[in-house]
């Protein structure tokens, strides 16, 4: 049996472990973008590797042809495949319990309630931090932030190298997203439907089209006001009632305060993933005693990154105004 000095550490660690299975779910339920990645099963857990590798197909198979009878068929070996390599990124949130808090909450039930409250605080903080990073370009905190939409959804005028592939090179034009500059002709969201242009261009006339759209609160409200009352509804697909949604081209449209000003994203769940390491997927460390403080602490860790397998199926409209 553990001695008295070890008992609080064991209770705290075992209590925190009870939340391991729900922590990630709760984090990814907090914001529309995170929730969409979860609902589309686009959180992929892998067991290692120096980097995260996404296999890419950038060319078609040229051997397809019609034929008759014994006509020779084309068996030319095909290229058109490569790989995008994304770096691992790490993040953590700490849960600390001071000696005073521990003694004020003596007894397993009170200690359980204390840890439960701190876990909820950590969930909200992790969700806030991840959501902000997933709208960024990955350069924050000295390039230690997770990659975000600002980097992944772009063309040669934006972040040049994504997944180790430089889209500014002429041969890599296939690695560019659809970017529509609404400010180029001075149009507004009501004057000209750049949203439709971005959506259809990313769809390329196929069924592989964006299935999620997200914009700023200002643009969301402006779009809502432009709709006639009978069109202010969500898509037929059941939405999470916690998030305000509208419909655009049969897809759900959301807003997020972390979305950059004047920007609307059109994303495709077949080509955007959050990849995480199996051993650091919202896992908590054991509570440790601080060597110089009357306190104990544990970290909840996440190692992964946002990745894409086809940038050309992702789109955004920039420099939108409501004037």
FENTATA-V487785 format. One record per helix or strand of 3 or more residues. SS is the DSSP state (h for helix, s for strand). FROM is the first residue (numbers start at 1). TO is the last residue. If there is no record, write none. Layout:
ss:SS from:FROM to:TO
ss:SS from:FROM to:TO
//
This chain:
ss:h from:4 to:17
ss:h from:20 to:27
ss:h from:32 to:39
ss:s from:43 to:46
ss:s from:52 to:57
ss:s from:81 to:86
ss:s from:89 to:98
ss:h from:99 to:104
ss:h from:108 to:133
ss:h from:140 to:143
ss:h from:149 to:152
ss:h from:170 to:175
ss:s from:178 to:181
ss:h from:194 to:203
ss:s from:212 to:215
ss:h from:217 to:226
ss:h from:229 to:231
ss:s from:246 to:248
ss:s from:251 to:255
ss:s from:264 to:267
ss:s from:272 to:284
ss:s from:295 to:308
ss:h from:311 to:313
ss:s from:315 to:318
//
